[in-house]
Amino acid sequence: MNISLYLPGRFLNIKTTCFLSGLTLFIPLCCPATGDVTAIFQSTISSGTCVAQLKSDGAVITNGVLAIGDVYKKELQQGGSAWHNFSVSFSNCQGITSATISPAPGANGVCNQFSFTGSGDLTHAAAEMNDDDDGSGSQIICTDTLTKRTVDPNIIADVPYSTRIIISPGKTSRDIKNGSFSAPVAFTIDYQ
């Protein structure tokens, strides 16, 4: 029996001989193939990433400032200002299976036990943060590394947070002063 195989650039003639004793199959090649085959594999290896932005009420916060507006001393004396929701929003994720978000004091920011303040702030106010969009979730404690949140940004595009202005820990309503308040918070995002 003769079998012919065609390979690109080669024509091989394979002869087979069958011996019935022991059912051994012997395939001699009459024309050995010559030449080399070369393959080059190319790729660019890169870390995956997403576009991450801060949003408030669905709109991108372009300058990084969540404008809470005027807060009155009486509000602070009654437990704090109203809650303001915002989110860390992910889009255009490539090669990412999870993102870990870690809030911490930003440039010139201070961690004051469980709240955030600005260095040199004389108002004695602080920003309290929760891990939800209405203030009913778990409080973000800036000294606790366990307040990290890990999400799949391909499934959860907007990770909710909320904040309000309160009296700074260790202060009383008598310590509150009029003035401008800001508390820088940096959200470090680690992609996996």
N, C-alpha and C positions, 0 to 999 in steps of 0.2 A: 504494500500500500504506500503511495506517495502523498504527502501533504505539502502544500505550498503556502507559505506565509509571506505577506507583503508588509514590510516596515518602511516608513518613509526613507527613501534613499537606498534601500536594501531589498534584495529579493533572495529569500532563503529557501532552499529545498531540503525538507526534512524527510528522512526515510525512517519508517518504523518497521521493526521486525518483531513479531509476536512468537514467543516460545510457549507452547501449551503446558509444559511441565513446570509446575510451580507458578504458573501464570505471571511470568516476568515480562515486563515490557521494556524493550531496549530501543532508544531513539538516538541513533548516530546523526550528527550534523555533517552534511557533506561540504557545506561552504561556510566556514566560521565568519562571523561579522567582524569587521575591523573599524577602527576609528573611535573617537571619544564623544561623549555627550556632555555638554556643560550647561549648568543652570546657575543663574544668579538670582538670589532672592533679595529684594530691596523693600525697606519700610522705613518710616519715621516713627520713632518711639517717643511718646509725649505723655505727660500727665493729663488726665481728664480734667475738665473744668466746667463751670456753669457761669452764666451771668447772674450775679447776685445784686439785688437792689433793695433799698428800704422803701416801703409803701405805707401810705396812710390813707384810709378810705378809698383804696384802690388806685390812688395816684402816686406816681414815683416822687419821692422826696429828693429833689435834685441837689439841694445844697447841704443835705445831711442834717438839717434842723427840723425837728418836730415842734412846730409852733403850738404851744399849749394855750397861749393867751394869758390874760390877766388872771391871777389867783389872789384872792382876798384873804387877809389874816383870819377872818372868821371861818373860812372854809378849812384852813389848816387846824384851827382850834376844834373843829367838828370832825376831825379825822383825816382830812386831806381833800384835795381837789377831786373833780370828776375824773374817771378813768378815760384815757385816750388810747385808742387802739392803733397799732401799726404792725407791720409784718416784714420779715426777711423773705423776699420773693426770688425764686429761682426760675431761670428760663435758659433755653439753648444749651442744655446739659449734654456733654459728649464724654463717653467713657466713664461715667460716674455711677456708682451703686449706692453711695451714702454720703451725706454731708453732716459734719458735727459742728454745731454753732455754739460758741462760747462767748457770752457777754462779759466784758471786763471794763474797768475805767479806761477811758480814752486819754488822749494827750491833755494834760493839766486836769485830769479827773482824779477823784479820790473815792476809794471804797470806804464807806462809813458803816461798818457792820453788815447790814442787809440792804443798804441803799447806796445811791450814787450822788456825789456832790462835785462841785468844781473847786479846785484849789483857790484859796483866796476869797471864797464866797463869804460874804458877811451877812447874808439874809438868815442863815441858820435853817434853811429849807433843804430838802433832799428829794431825789426822785426814787420812787419805789416801782419795781417792775414785776409783772407776773407773766407766766407762760401761756397766756390765753388772750382773747380779744375783748374781755369785759371785766377783768379784775377778779374773777372767781376762781382762777386756777392757782397753781403753786407759785409761791413767791420766789423770785430770783434772788439768791443770796450771793452777793458779789465776792465774798470770801470763800465760797464753797465751789470747788471744781466740779462737784456733782450736778451743778445746774446746767451742764452742757446738754444740748438736745441733739440727738442723732435722728435724721430723717432720710428717706429716699426722695431726692428732689425730682425724680422722674414721676413720682406718684403724688407727693405733696408739694405743690408749687409755692404756696404761701404759708410760711410758718408764723402763726400769730403770737403777738406779745401785746401787753398793755402797760401803761405807766400813769402815775399820778404824782402830784407834788404833796409832800408831807412835811411835818416838823422833823428836823434832823435828829437822829438818835442822840440821847443825852441832853437834849434841849427841851425847853418848855415853851408854851405859847407866849410867855413874857419875853423870851429871847428872840422872837421873830422880828426882823428888821425889814423896812421897805427897801427895795432895790431890785436890780436885775439878777436873775438866777439862770444858770446853765449848768448842766451836768453832762460832760462828754462821756459817751459809752461807745466802746469799740466792739464789734461783733467779729470775732476771728472764726473763719470757716475753714475746716480741714476736709478735703475731699478724699474719698476712698474709691 
